[in-house]
Amino acid sequence: MFISQAFAQTAPAAASSTESSLLSLLPLVLMFVVLYFIMIRPQMKRQKEHKAMIDALAKGDEVVIGGGVMGRVAKLGDSIVNVEVANGVELQVQRAAVVQVLPKGTFK
């Protein structure tokens, strides 16, 4: 009484299978392209700039290390940098811990 009867209907004509599979992949490809230009490419650019900055470090450069500590580069090694943060006080940090190179005269 309350439920109407359901009758089977004929299916509409299906599109060709290659067309439908290409159209179903289009959103996935579009999302990957957007993800690449929004996230992956800028991150790779930042990594490249950071590596160039670390490779260009020289004795006497004024830097900021990971914890926000400012200092002057006292010694350079292959993977270690000695940063002088006060007179007679040196911190030994990895090169990757250097976040920023400051303009000369910033650190007194």
Backbone as JSON, one array per atom type, in Angstrom:
{
  "sequence": "MFISQAFAQTAPAAASSTESSLLSLLPLVLMFVVLYFIMIRPQMKRQKEHKAMIDALAKGDEVVIGGGVMGRVAKLGDSIVNVEVANGVELQVQRAAVVQVLPKGTFK",
  "N": [[0.8, -1.19, 0.0], [1.78, 1.3, 0.94], [4.2, 1.37, -0.29], [5.45, 1.97, -3.42], [5.54, 0.16, -6.48], [8.57, -0.87, -8.03], [9.8, -0.62, -11.25], [11.81, -2.18, -13.66], [14.07, -0.43, -15.73], [15.28, 0.23, -18.99], [18.74, 0.44, -19.59], [20.52, 3.48, -20.26], [22.16, 4.33, -23.34], [25.5, 3.42, -23.31], [28.58, 5.27, -23.12], [31.56, 5.09, -25.1], [34.06, 2.81, -23.92], [36.77, 3.61, -23.71], [36.64, 6.37, -23.78], [35.23, 6.96, -21.43], [37.0, 5.96, -19.49], [39.2, 7.63, -19.81], [38.08, 10.07, -19.16], [37.49, 9.61, -16.51], [40.01, 9.55, -15.36], [40.89, 12.12, -15.67], [40.26, 14.09, -13.53], [42.03, 13.17, -11.51], [44.57, 13.48, -12.67], [44.52, 16.23, -13.07], [44.41, 17.11, -10.39], [46.95, 16.26, -9.49], [48.64, 17.87, -11.06], [47.98, 20.44, -10.14], [48.74, 20.13, -7.44], [51.49, 19.79, -7.78], [52.35, 22.33, -8.76], [51.52, 24.0, -6.69], [52.55, 22.99, -4.24], [54.85, 21.14, -4.4], [56.81, 22.13, -6.26], [57.48, 24.83, -5.25], [58.6, 24.05, -2.76], [60.83, 22.55, -3.54], [62.3, 24.59, -4.71], [62.84, 26.24, -2.47], [64.48, 24.46, -1.0], [66.66, 24.26, -2.71], [67.63, 26.9, -2.69], [68.34, 27.12, 0.04], [70.37, 25.19, 0.23], [72.27, 26.34, -1.47], [72.83, 28.66, 0.01], [73.97, 27.56, 2.33], [76.22, 26.3, 1.26], [77.64, 28.53, 0.5], [78.57, 29.67, 2.81], [80.91, 31.47, 4.8], [83.86, 32.17, 6.76], [83.29, 34.48, 9.34], [80.81, 35.34, 8.52], [77.59, 36.49, 9.49], [75.09, 34.83, 11.16], [71.87, 33.16, 11.67], [70.92, 30.55, 13.7], [69.14, 27.38, 14.01], [67.58, 27.53, 16.52], [67.04, 30.18, 16.75], [69.17, 31.62, 17.6], [71.61, 34.09, 17.3], [74.75, 34.65, 15.69], [78.3, 34.67, 14.86], [80.15, 33.18, 12.27], [82.79, 31.17, 13.17], [84.5, 28.97, 12.66], [84.72, 26.66, 9.96], [83.65, 23.48, 8.93], [83.35, 20.33, 7.18], [80.75, 19.31, 7.69], [80.11, 20.57, 10.0], [79.7, 23.64, 11.78], [81.21, 26.19, 13.58], [79.85, 28.52, 15.63], [80.21, 31.69, 16.88], [78.71, 33.05, 19.6], [78.98, 34.83, 21.64], [81.64, 36.73, 23.2], [84.25, 34.55, 23.3], [82.54, 32.39, 23.51], [81.51, 29.62, 21.85], [79.36, 27.83, 19.69], [78.82, 24.6, 18.48], [77.45, 23.53, 15.6], [75.43, 21.76, 13.17], [75.78, 22.23, 9.64], [73.32, 22.38, 8.32], [71.69, 23.47, 10.24], [71.87, 26.17, 10.11], [69.87, 28.84, 9.5], [69.56, 31.34, 8.35], [71.45, 33.86, 6.68], [72.73, 36.79, 7.86], [72.84, 40.36, 7.13], [76.01, 42.08, 7.03], [77.23, 43.48, 10.08], [74.94, 43.28, 11.58], [74.99, 41.61, 13.82], [76.33, 42.28, 16.91]],
  "CA": [[0.0, 0.0, 0.0], [2.57, 2.52, 1.06], [5.39, 1.28, -1.13], [5.12, 1.81, -4.84], [6.31, -0.89, -7.13], [9.66, -0.38, -8.88], [9.89, -1.34, -12.51], [13.14, -2.1, -14.28], [14.12, 0.39, -16.94], [16.42, -0.1, -19.84], [19.9, 1.31, -19.33], [20.82, 4.39, -21.37], [23.28, 3.9, -24.17], [26.77, 3.72, -22.64], [29.62, 5.86, -23.95], [32.63, 4.12, -25.37], [34.81, 2.53, -22.69], [38.01, 4.39, -23.65], [36.28, 7.74, -23.44], [34.85, 7.05, -20.02], [38.17, 5.75, -18.64], [40.02, 8.84, -19.88], [37.4, 11.12, -18.4], [37.58, 9.32, -15.07], [41.38, 9.85, -14.93], [41.15, 13.55, -15.8], [40.36, 14.8, -12.24], [43.23, 12.74, -10.8], [45.71, 14.13, -13.32], [44.4, 17.66, -12.77], [44.8, 17.32, -8.99], [48.4, 16.12, -9.38], [49.26, 19.06, -11.67], [47.8, 21.55, -9.2], [49.59, 19.83, -6.28], [52.88, 20.03, -8.17], [52.63, 23.76, -8.85], [51.22, 24.68, -5.43], [53.34, 22.52, -3.1], [56.12, 20.45, -4.65], [57.77, 23.01, -6.94], [58.03, 25.84, -4.34], [59.43, 23.4, -1.75], [62.12, 22.23, -4.17], [63.0, 25.87, -4.89], [63.37, 26.64, -1.16], [65.58, 23.57, -0.66], [67.79, 24.62, -3.56], [68.16, 28.17, -2.17], [68.96, 26.85, 1.34], [71.62, 24.48, -0.03], [73.22, 27.32, -2.02], [73.23, 29.53, 1.11], [74.86, 26.8, 3.22], [77.49, 26.08, 0.55], [78.34, 29.8, 0.37], [79.0, 30.18, 4.12], [82.33, 31.77, 4.93], [84.24, 32.62, 8.09], [82.95, 35.88, 9.58], [79.41, 35.6, 8.2], [76.68, 36.56, 10.63], [74.02, 33.87, 10.84], [70.88, 32.75, 12.66], [70.83, 29.09, 13.67], [67.8, 26.83, 14.2], [66.83, 27.95, 17.7], [66.89, 31.64, 16.75], [70.38, 32.2, 18.17], [72.43, 34.81, 16.31], [76.17, 34.56, 15.95], [79.24, 34.88, 13.75], [80.83, 31.93, 11.94], [84.18, 31.19, 13.6], [85.21, 27.91, 11.94], [83.89, 25.87, 9.05], [84.06, 22.12, 8.62], [82.54, 19.75, 6.12], [79.35, 19.25, 8.09], [79.99, 21.29, 11.28], [80.03, 25.06, 11.8], [81.35, 26.78, 14.92], [79.25, 29.85, 15.63], [80.53, 32.46, 18.08], [77.52, 33.77, 20.0], [79.46, 35.88, 22.55], [83.1, 36.68, 23.26], [84.76, 33.32, 23.88], [81.52, 31.33, 23.57], [81.23, 29.08, 20.52], [78.45, 26.69, 19.59], [79.12, 23.72, 17.37], [76.17, 23.11, 15.02], [75.5, 21.24, 11.81], [75.57, 23.26, 8.62], [71.89, 22.48, 8.0], [71.01, 24.23, 11.3], [71.92, 27.59, 9.77], [68.6, 29.18, 8.88], [69.61, 32.6, 7.6], [72.67, 34.65, 6.74], [72.34, 38.18, 8.11], [73.73, 41.37, 6.56], [77.15, 42.42, 7.89], [76.98, 44.52, 11.06], [73.71, 43.02, 12.32], [75.35, 41.01, 15.09], [77.37, 43.08, 17.56]],
  "C": [[0.85, 1.27, 0.0], [3.79, 2.53, 0.15], [4.96, 1.08, -2.57], [6.01, 0.76, -5.45], [7.37, -0.25, -8.03], [9.71, -1.26, -10.12], [11.28, -1.14, -13.1], [13.05, -1.27, -15.55], [15.33, -0.04, -17.75], [17.53, 0.91, -19.57], [20.11, 2.24, -20.52], [22.04, 3.89, -22.12], [24.58, 4.35, -23.52], [27.74, 4.35, -23.63], [30.71, 4.82, -24.17], [33.51, 3.99, -24.14], [36.1, 3.34, -22.6], [37.73, 5.83, -23.29], [36.0, 7.87, -21.96], [36.06, 6.83, -19.1], [39.09, 6.96, -18.67], [39.38, 9.96, -19.08], [37.45, 10.86, -16.91], [38.98, 9.6, -14.53], [41.69, 11.35, -14.95], [41.2, 14.29, -14.46], [41.62, 14.43, -11.45], [44.48, 13.42, -11.37], [45.69, 15.62, -13.02], [44.81, 17.97, -11.33], [46.31, 17.21, -8.82], [49.12, 17.34, -9.95], [49.14, 20.25, -10.72], [48.68, 21.35, -7.98], [51.05, 20.13, -6.58], [53.19, 21.52, -8.15], [52.38, 24.5, -7.55], [52.18, 24.28, -4.32], [54.73, 22.01, -3.45], [57.16, 21.39, -5.24], [58.32, 24.11, -6.02], [58.93, 25.24, -3.26], [60.8, 23.06, -2.33], [62.95, 23.49, -4.38], [63.61, 26.34, -3.57], [64.56, 25.77, -0.74], [66.83, 23.93, -1.45], [68.45, 25.91, -3.06], [68.88, 27.95, -0.84], [70.3, 26.15, 1.15], [72.67, 25.44, -0.58], [73.72, 28.25, -0.92], [74.22, 28.83, 2.02], [76.22, 26.58, 2.56], [78.31, 27.36, 0.46], [78.79, 30.38, 1.7], [80.51, 30.39, 4.14], [82.6, 32.24, 6.36], [83.93, 34.11, 8.22], [81.52, 36.23, 9.2], [78.58, 35.62, 9.47], [75.44, 35.76, 10.27], [73.03, 33.74, 11.98], [70.8, 31.24, 12.55], [69.43, 28.66, 14.11], [67.0, 27.32, 15.38], [66.6, 29.44, 17.77], [68.1, 32.35, 17.32], [71.2, 32.85, 17.05], [73.9, 34.68, 16.69], [76.99, 34.78, 14.69], [79.98, 33.56, 13.51], [82.3, 32.07, 12.3], [85.02, 30.18, 12.82], [84.21, 27.16, 11.07], [84.49, 24.5, 8.87], [83.2, 21.6, 7.48], [81.06, 19.73, 6.47], [79.07, 20.02, 9.38], [80.42, 22.74, 11.1], [80.15, 25.49, 13.25], [80.86, 28.22, 14.83], [79.58, 30.53, 16.95], [79.33, 33.33, 18.44], [77.83, 34.89, 21.0], [80.97, 35.77, 22.57], [83.54, 35.42, 23.99], [83.76, 32.19, 23.99], [81.19, 30.88, 22.15], [80.29, 27.9, 20.62], [78.84, 25.89, 18.35], [77.79, 23.2, 16.84], [76.4, 22.51, 13.64], [75.24, 22.37, 10.83], [74.09, 23.47, 8.32], [71.11, 23.28, 9.04], [71.04, 25.72, 11.04], [70.67, 27.91, 8.96], [68.72, 30.37, 7.95], [70.98, 33.23, 7.74], [72.24, 36.1, 6.84], [73.3, 39.14, 7.39], [74.85, 41.71, 7.55], [76.78, 43.58, 8.82], [75.7, 44.32, 11.86], [74.01, 42.52, 13.72], [76.5, 41.81, 15.69], [78.06, 42.25, 18.62]]
}
